[in-house]
Amino acid sequence: MTKIDVMLSPGYAPISESGAPAPHEAADRAKEAVPMMTIWAECIVSAAHRFAQYDMHGHTYTVRVSVREGVDGFLNAESFRDELMRIRQGVDHRCLNDVLETPTMEELARWFAREVRKEGFDVTEVQITRPEGVGCRLSL
């Protein structure tokens, strides 16, 4: 009989003969899972844009950005909101054609995700809505 030693990397979940995680191991791992807290902040952006088939016009957008709490388990929601308000100045009361390659609310969501990430936040979602009842959600 040959003996085989196996080193397991951290996070390895033993499997049963069927290939599924061993039931007792899966339950133990679930108990160890750390809950993730998400913090969000909203701001209002009023901006104009134009397309070849439409004249220049504007919209008011509600922008909600969600971020994962810090590695220390703490994120000050008011500080995050203040940072979001600073970031929004890059597009508020501007022509989106001057800021975005494609001036759509989908690209606006991507822009907010990039800008908030640049400030060191772990962005999980950006939601953009308009009062007309339309919007988009970027899940990261």
The 8 nearest C-alpha neighbors of each residue, nearest first, counted from 0:
[[1, 2, 3, 4, 5, 16, 6, 15],
 [2, 0, 3, 4, 5, 6, 16, 7],
 [1, 3, 0, 4, 5, 6, 7, 16],
 [4, 2, 5, 1, 0, 6, 7, 13],
 [3, 5, 2, 6, 7, 1, 0, 8],
 [6, 4, 7, 3, 8, 2, 13, 11],
 [7, 5, 8, 4, 9, 11, 3, 13],
 [6, 8, 11, 5, 9, 10, 12, 13],
 [7, 9, 11, 10, 6, 12, 5, 13],
 [10, 8, 11, 7, 12, 6, 13, 28],
 [9, 11, 8, 12, 7, 28, 13, 31],
 [12, 10, 9, 8, 7, 13, 14, 6],
 [11, 13, 10, 20, 14, 24, 25, 21],
 [14, 12, 20, 21, 11, 24, 15, 25],
 [15, 13, 20, 21, 19, 18, 12, 16],
 [14, 16, 21, 17, 18, 19, 20, 13],
 [15, 17, 18, 14, 19, 21, 20, 13],
 [18, 16, 15, 19, 14, 20, 21, 13],
 [17, 19, 15, 16, 14, 20, 21, 13],
 [18, 20, 14, 15, 17, 21, 16, 22],
 [21, 19, 14, 15, 13, 25, 22, 12],
 [20, 22, 15, 14, 24, 23, 13, 25],
 [23, 21, 25, 24, 20, 26, 15, 19],
 [22, 24, 26, 25, 21, 27, 20, 28],
 [25, 23, 27, 21, 26, 22, 28, 13],
 [26, 24, 28, 22, 27, 23, 20, 21],
 [25, 27, 29, 23, 24, 28, 22, 30],
 [28, 26, 24, 30, 29, 25, 23, 31],
 [27, 29, 31, 25, 30, 26, 24, 32],
 [30, 28, 26, 32, 31, 27, 25, 24],
 [31, 29, 27, 28, 32, 26, 33, 25],
 [30, 32, 28, 29, 33, 27, 26, 34],
 [33, 31, 29, 30, 34, 28, 27, 35],
 [32, 34, 31, 35, 30, 29, 36, 28],
 [35, 33, 32, 36, 31, 37, 72, 30],
 [34, 36, 33, 37, 67, 68, 72, 32],
 [35, 37, 68, 67, 34, 38, 72, 66],
 [36, 38, 67, 66, 68, 65, 35, 39],
 [39, 37, 66, 65, 67, 76, 36, 68],
 [40, 38, 65, 64, 66, 63, 37, 41],
 [39, 41, 80, 63, 64, 65, 42, 38],
 [42, 40, 63, 62, 64, 61, 39, 43],
 [41, 43, 62, 61, 84, 44, 63, 40],
 [42, 44, 61, 60, 62, 45, 59, 41],
 [43, 45, 91, 60, 59, 46, 61, 42],
 [46, 44, 59, 92, 91, 58, 60, 43],
 [47, 45, 92, 93, 57, 91, 58, 94],
 [46, 48, 57, 94, 56, 95, 58, 93],
 [49, 47, 95, 94, 55, 96, 56, 57],
 [48, 50, 55, 54, 53, 56, 51, 96],
 [49, 51, 53, 52, 54, 48, 55, 102],
 [50, 52, 53, 49, 54, 55, 48, 102],
 [51, 53, 50, 54, 49, 55, 48, 56],
 [54, 52, 50, 51, 49, 55, 56, 48],
 [53, 55, 49, 56, 50, 52, 51, 48],
 [54, 56, 49, 48, 53, 47, 57, 50],
 [57, 55, 47, 48, 54, 49, 58, 53],
 [58, 56, 47, 46, 48, 59, 55, 45],
 [59, 57, 46, 45, 60, 47, 56, 129],
 [58, 60, 45, 44, 129, 46, 61, 43],
 [61, 59, 129, 44, 128, 43, 62, 58],
 [60, 62, 43, 128, 127, 42, 129, 44],
 [61, 63, 127, 42, 41, 126, 60, 43],
 [64, 62, 41, 126, 40, 125, 127, 39],
 [63, 65, 125, 39, 40, 124, 126, 41],
 [66, 64, 39, 124, 38, 123, 122, 125],
 [65, 67, 122, 121, 123, 38, 37, 39],
 [68, 66, 37, 121, 36, 38, 122, 69],
 [67, 69, 74, 36, 73, 72, 37, 66],
 [70, 68, 72, 71, 73, 74, 67, 120],
 [71, 69, 72, 68, 73, 67, 74, 121],
 [70, 72, 69, 73, 68, 74, 67, 75],
 [73, 71, 69, 70, 68, 74, 36, 35],
 [74, 72, 69, 71, 68, 75, 70, 36],
 [73, 75, 68, 69, 76, 72, 79, 38],
 [74, 76, 78, 77, 79, 73, 38, 80],
 [77, 75, 79, 78, 74, 80, 38, 40],
 [76, 78, 80, 79, 75, 81, 40, 82],
 [79, 77, 81, 75, 80, 76, 82, 74],
 [78, 80, 76, 82, 77, 81, 83, 75],
 [79, 81, 83, 77, 40, 82, 78, 76],
 [82, 80, 78, 84, 79, 83, 77, 85],
 [81, 83, 85, 79, 80, 84, 86, 78],
 [82, 84, 80, 86, 85, 81, 87, 79],
 [85, 83, 81, 87, 82, 86, 80, 42],
 [84, 86, 82, 83, 87, 88, 81, 89],
 [87, 85, 83, 88, 84, 89, 82, 114],
 [88, 86, 84, 89, 85, 90, 91, 83],
 [87, 89, 91, 86, 90, 85, 84, 92],
 [88, 90, 87, 86, 91, 93, 98, 85],
 [91, 89, 93, 88, 87, 92, 95, 46],
 [90, 92, 44, 88, 45, 93, 46, 87],
 [93, 91, 46, 45, 90, 94, 44, 47],
 [94, 92, 46, 90, 91, 95, 47, 97],
 [93, 95, 47, 96, 48, 97, 46, 92],
 [94, 96, 98, 48, 102, 97, 99, 47],
 [95, 97, 102, 94, 99, 98, 48, 100],
 [98, 96, 95, 94, 99, 93, 100, 102],
 [99, 97, 95, 96, 100, 90, 94, 102],
 [100, 98, 101, 102, 96, 95, 97, 106],
 [99, 101, 102, 96, 98, 97, 106, 95],
 [100, 102, 99, 103, 106, 96, 95, 107],
 [103, 101, 95, 99, 96, 48, 100, 106],
 [104, 102, 106, 105, 101, 107, 95, 48],
 [103, 105, 107, 106, 108, 127, 102, 135],
 [106, 104, 108, 103, 107, 135, 109, 137],
 [107, 105, 109, 103, 108, 104, 110, 102],
 [106, 108, 104, 110, 105, 109, 103, 111],
 [109, 107, 105, 111, 106, 110, 125, 104],
 [110, 108, 106, 112, 107, 111, 113, 105],
 [111, 109, 107, 113, 108, 112, 106, 114],
 [110, 112, 114, 108, 113, 109, 115, 107],
 [111, 113, 109, 115, 110, 114, 116, 108],
 [114, 112, 116, 110, 111, 115, 117, 109],
 [113, 115, 117, 111, 116, 112, 110, 118],
 [114, 116, 118, 117, 112, 113, 111, 120],
 [117, 115, 120, 113, 119, 118, 114, 112],
 [118, 116, 114, 115, 119, 113, 120, 112],
 [119, 117, 116, 115, 120, 114, 82, 113],
 [120, 118, 116, 117, 121, 115, 122, 114],
 [119, 121, 116, 122, 118, 115, 66, 117],
 [120, 122, 66, 67, 116, 123, 119, 68],
 [123, 121, 66, 120, 124, 65, 116, 112],
 [124, 122, 139, 66, 65, 138, 121, 67],
 [125, 123, 138, 65, 137, 139, 122, 64],
 [126, 124, 64, 137, 63, 108, 136, 65],
 [125, 127, 136, 63, 135, 62, 137, 64],
 [126, 128, 62, 134, 135, 61, 60, 136],
 [129, 127, 134, 61, 60, 133, 135, 126],
 [128, 130, 60, 131, 133, 132, 134, 59],
 [131, 129, 132, 128, 133, 59, 60, 61],
 [132, 130, 129, 133, 128, 134, 58, 59],
 [131, 133, 130, 129, 134, 128, 135, 127],
 [134, 132, 129, 128, 131, 135, 130, 127],
 [133, 135, 128, 127, 129, 132, 136, 126],
 [134, 136, 127, 126, 105, 128, 137, 104],
 [135, 137, 126, 125, 138, 127, 124, 134],
 [136, 138, 125, 124, 126, 139, 108, 135],
 [139, 137, 124, 123, 136, 125, 126, 122],
 [138, 123, 124, 137, 122, 125, 112, 121]]
